Amino acid sequence: MNPIPREGSAPADPDAGPHQADLAAAGLDYAELDDDANLAPITVTHGPYTISTDPARLDLDAIYGYIRRSYWAAGRPRALMARALRHSLNFGVYHGEQQVGLARVITDYATYVYLCDVFILEEHQGQGLGKWLIEVVATHPALQTARRWTLATRDAHGLYSRYGFTPLADPDSLMERIRPQPWEQR
């Protein structure tokens, strides 16, 4: 058995050699791929707005207030939303101390990113915050090695296409398992 190396103990990877040039061309250092330093919370400011990945700043009341009335998660229990937030990389959008938006990322921090629960409160829309939020998510250092990014949307295809999202190239290659939950409308 070959255990997953922990910080400070990353052994030389025998498969790294031929790929090091590709990583360098992409601006990545192979030795840093196993470095959790990129997981430290980030804060980015634009005028009176801030985006932060600091979980301590999340306002569950504000998040749940929007999520419970969204088309994709109406009726989702508050406790389930709290659990989802605890196990995700969250990008909170703040006006001063007030949370006004969110993008939640489910990821392994290596190969895959699923973007979900993206919103900006109505009274803060129309200022480019959604575009800025997706740009910050798309450029987060800890997500740069992910080959596949996915999301589901009913009405924001134009926004996401600006950041490289496209319809599935081969929809027959992906499958899903949907288990209706008691709180979902049928």
Buried (B, 14 or more C-beta within 10 A) or exposed (E): EEEEEEEEEBEEBEEEEEEBEEBEEEEBEBEEBBBEEBEEEBEBEEEEBBBBBEEEBBBBEBBBEBBBEEEEBEEBEBEBBEEBBEEBBBBBBBBEEEBBBBBBBBBEBEEBBBBBBBBBBEEBEEBEBBEBBBBBBBEBBBBBBBEEBEBEBEEEEEBBEEBEBEEEEEEEEEEEEEEEEEEEEE
